[in-house]
Amino acid sequence: MSNHVVPHFHNDAGVSIIEIGSQEFMCVGANPPFDHPHVFLDLGNDSEIICPYCSTLYRFAADLGAGQSRPPECVVRDKVA
């Protein structure tokens, strides 16, 4: 599991929508070294937001826990050395 305080998500799979269980999160675009500047996004009172760098649509899903996503492989996981 990631050690990030704020959940980080990526879109290596190139999906059009990523459902997430967090209202505040970071989009990194793709996994490094193909990432874009890591941008903090806050849904506020909205249920959807588009990343201004990679145009990924993030949608809040109340059935997911904080830091979870659908598809699940879109969660940034720390690399184990």
Backbone hydrogen bonds, N-H to C=O, Kabsch-Sander energy under -0.5 kcal/mol:
donor,donor_aa,acceptor,acceptor_aa,energy
9,F,26,M,-2.7
10,H,74,C,-2.8
11,N,29,G,-3.9
14,G,11,N,-1.2
18,I,57,L,-2.5
19,E,17,I,-0.5
19,E,70,R,-2.3
20,I,59,R,-2.6
21,G,68,Q,-1.8
25,F,41,L,-2.4
26,M,7,P,-2.7
27,C,39,V,-2.4
28,V,9,F,-2.4
28,V,26,M,-0.5
30,A,28,V,-1.6
34,F,31,N,-2.0
36,H,28,V,-1.9
39,V,27,C,-2.1
39,V,37,P,-0.6
41,L,25,F,-3.3
43,L,23,Q,-3.2
46,D,43,L,-2.8
49,I,58,Y,-2.2
51,C,56,T,-2.4
55,S,51,C,-1.6
57,L,16,S,-1.2
58,Y,49,I,-3.2
58,Y,56,T,-0.6
59,R,18,I,-2.4
60,F,47,S,-3.1
61,A,20,I,-3.1
64,L,61,A,-2.0
68,Q,65,G,-2.2
70,R,19,E,-2.5
74,C,71,P,-1.6
75,V,72,P,-1.4
76,V,8,H,-2.7
81,A,79,K,-0.5
